[in-house]
């Protein structure tokens, strides 16, 4: 049996995330570009993928969605650097970015409050039983997550940290 895995040559599991992935705004001054991500071992019957990045340590009461991508084709096994650019030009055809908690349809890099203990950032790819998630383009990440989880065959994650 093949294990479903998610990795990044830019961010090792358990490591500290490089400053270049930091948000550019709210007092942060990173390049705000998403890292290279690669996955393998999706289960038989996978018809598509969804990918998200979540900070459970954000002082919001509900965490913080930094990136949410749905409708990734089953033939895709990774995303290049800066796939999360605004407008989606660096994403595979058909893939959609859901509005993140910065309010933008793009990668929103790390920007924890200064002095906080480093936050955890959980990168997750979902292998899906459907090729399209039935949510409107302006759906919030919570609704996308509900629908993604309803169609998840398997998921793979890694966690890294970042603080300022």
C-alpha positions in Angstrom: 0.0 0.0 0.0 1.4 3.4 -1.0 1.4 6.1 1.6 -0.1 9.5 0.7 2.5 12.1 1.4 3.0 15.9 1.1 6.4 17.5 1.0 8.1 20.7 0.1 11.7 21.3 -1.0 11.3 24.8 0.4 9.9 23.9 3.9 10.9 20.8 5.7 8.4 19.2 8.1 9.1 20.4 11.6 11.4 23.2 10.4 11.2 27.0 10.8 9.7 28.6 7.7 11.9 31.1 5.8 11.1 34.8 6.0 10.6 35.0 2.3 7.2 33.2 2.6 6.0 35.9 5.1 3.1 38.2 4.2 3.8 41.6 2.8 1.5 43.8 4.9 0.1 44.2 8.5 3.7 45.0 9.6 5.2 42.0 7.8 7.6 42.5 4.9 8.1 39.1 3.2 7.8 38.2 -0.5 4.4 36.6 0.1 5.0 33.8 -2.3 3.8 30.3 -1.8 6.3 27.4 -1.6 6.8 24.5 -3.9 4.6 21.6 -2.8 4.7 18.0 -4.0 2.5 15.0 -3.2 2.5 11.3 -4.1 0.7 8.1 -3.2 -2.9 9.3 -3.7 -5.4 6.5 -3.3 -7.1 4.7 -6.1 -10.2 6.6 -7.2 -8.8 10.0 -6.6 -10.6 12.4 -8.9 -9.1 15.7 -7.7 -7.2 17.5 -4.9 -7.6 20.4 -2.6 -4.8 22.0 -0.7 -4.8 24.4 2.3 -2.5 26.1 4.8 -3.9 26.8 8.3 -2.5 28.5 11.4 -4.3 27.0 14.5 -2.4 29.4 16.8 -3.7 32.7 15.4 -5.3 34.8 18.1 -8.7 34.8 16.4 -10.6 32.2 18.3 -10.9 30.2 15.1 -7.4 30.0 13.6 -6.4 31.5 10.3 -6.7 30.2 6.7 -3.6 31.4 4.8 -4.4 29.5 1.5 -7.2 27.3 0.2 -7.0 25.8 -3.3 -9.8 23.6 -4.7 -10.5 21.8 -8.0 -6.9 20.7 -8.6 -7.0 18.0 -11.3 -6.2 14.4 -10.4 -3.2 14.5 -12.8 -1.5 17.2 -10.7 1.2 16.0 -8.2 2.4 19.4 -7.0 2.4 23.1 -7.3 5.3 25.4 -8.4 6.8 28.3 -6.4 4.3 31.2 -6.2 1.4 29.1 -7.4 -0.6 31.2 -5.0 -0.2 34.5 -6.9 -3.3 36.6 -7.1 -5.3 35.8 -10.2 -4.4 32.1 -10.3 -2.2 32.3 -13.4 0.3 29.9 -11.8 -2.3 27.3 -10.9 -3.3 24.3 -13.1 -6.3 25.0 -15.4 -9.6 24.7 -13.5 -8.1 25.2 -10.0 -9.7 27.9 -7.8 -8.3 29.8 -4.9 -10.8 30.4 -2.1 -10.7 33.7 -0.2 -8.3 33.4 2.7 -8.6 35.1 6.0 -6.7 38.2 4.7 -9.7 38.5 2.4 -7.8 37.8 -0.8 -8.0 35.0 -3.3 -4.3 34.1 -3.2 -1.5 32.8 -0.9 -1.4 34.9 2.3 1.9 34.4 4.0 2.7 34.0 7.6 2.4 37.2 9.8 2.0 36.2 13.5 1.9 39.0 16.0 5.4 40.1 17.1 6.5 38.4 20.3 4.0 35.5 20.0 5.5 32.0 20.5 6.1 30.7 16.9 2.9 29.6 15.3 2.3 26.3 13.6 1.4 26.2 10.0 -0.3 23.0 8.8 0.0 22.3 5.0 -2.6 19.7 3.9 -3.5 18.1 0.6 -6.8 16.2 0.3 -7.3 13.4 -2.3 -10.9 13.8 -3.3 -13.7 11.5 -4.6 -14.9 14.4 -6.9 -13.2 16.5 -9.5 -15.0 19.7 -8.5 -16.0 21.1 -5.1 -19.5 22.5 -5.4 -19.1 25.9 -3.7 -19.5 29.4 -5.2 -16.3 31.3 -6.0 -16.9 33.6 -3.1 -17.3 30.8 -0.5 -15.5 31.3 2.8 -12.8 28.8 3.7 -15.0 27.2 6.3 -17.6 26.2 3.7 -14.9 25.0 1.3 -13.5 23.0 4.2 -16.8 21.4 4.9 -17.3 20.3 1.3 -13.7 19.2 0.9 -13.9 17.1 4.1 -17.1 15.5 2.9 -15.3 14.2 -0.2 -11.9 13.4 1.2 -10.5 9.9 0.5 -7.2 10.6 2.2 -5.2 13.5 3.3 -1.5 14.2 3.9 0.0 17.0 6.0 3.1 18.5 7.4 3.6 21.2 9.9 6.3 23.9 10.2 6.6 27.0 12.4 7.2 30.7 12.0 7.5 33.6 14.5 8.6 37.2 14.6 
